[in-house]
Amino acid sequence: MDFSYTEVQQMLQDQVQKFVQKSYDFETRRKIVDSEAGYSEENWALFAELGWLAVPFSEDDGGLGGSAVDLMVVMEEFGKANVVEPFLPNAVLCGGLIARLAKGDQKTGLLEEIMSGQLQLACAFAESGARYNLARVSTSATANGDSIVLEGEKVAVLNAPNADKFLVVARESGEVADKQGLSLFLVDSKAEGVSVQAFANIDGKKSGNLKLDKVQLSGADRIGEAGQLYDSLQAVVDLATVGVSAEAVGAMEALLQKTVEYSKTRKQFGVPIATFQALQHRMADMFIECQLARSIVMMAAMKLDSEAEVAEKQQAVSAAKSRIARAIARVGQEAIQIHGGIGTTEELDVGHLFKRVTAIDVMFGNGDYHTERFVSLQS
């Protein structure tokens, strides 16, 4: 397997690197996180201008390619700077579902608004007690004459406080955990019966719980075929899982680099702690974990881009996320311990990077879940 990037991917990587190095230092990020929106509208417009919001989409849809490896390039660099702009909920989750399911003018219009940065979206699929089971949906979509009524609650909706519209997963038929019967609906954030309980995640990113109280929709608000959502939802969530895994790789590489640099300046017994053989071994282990993590995420991204069977792709994703969870525990904890007490303070970026990788660890399934999923797909 050739794990090297193409010339175009290297150019994309260089472009993102230059942006984060020039315009996304730690203090700038802190100001963005503390703002009301929790992201920079100026940066978001720049992402659109540079074409980054078009990276996850195919050329047929007006994008720049749509490969999982392209997505990995962007997300890994975002991870190094701990970028907080809502790229994942907009372009990957919502954009991926629209690209797969929508048709005609509905598809064209929504994708154009996403890629131009004019529309903020949030994907509401998780529910309390689901435990990463995408099929466990109790939010109902009930026909009422010519209209459809949504009733239910969604939790941990990324970008919910800033969303202009929501993509809501609801059940039109079947039992709570059935894969069949799920549909996707486009819901305006200002529609009657829609309410959001906003909060910030541990990593500072904006999220929220969504309540739908007898929200009235029309059939035109459904995206895709009725009751046929599950397979597309699973595929998009798998792509998002690879995306956040790549982000974790970038964040862990930053943690390693900052830990090594700190060990060269922090002195104990009159000498830099970098000279202590025990700490050298621990930092070497951190390096190995980073390299193993990056290799398996690249493998998963390449598998998603291949013509492999669906089960084989899902296995690759779960293998990557399971390994990422192990790397996060090792690299993150070692970075904090070697930095000592200062590593947990708000004034140092190491603690913020650690919070981000900790959040990634539980996104779209933690290590235990994906280990079990990997095993179940083999049988």
Beta strands, then each sheet from edge to edge (+ up, - down):
strand 1: 121-124
strand 2: 140-144
strand 3: 147-158
strand 4: 165-171
strand 5: 182-188
strand 6: 194-200
strand 7: 206-218
strand 8: 222-223
strand 9: 267-268
strand 10: 271-272
sheet 1: 1+ 4+ 5- 8+
sheet 2: 2+ 3- 7+ 6-
sheet 3: 9+ 10-
end
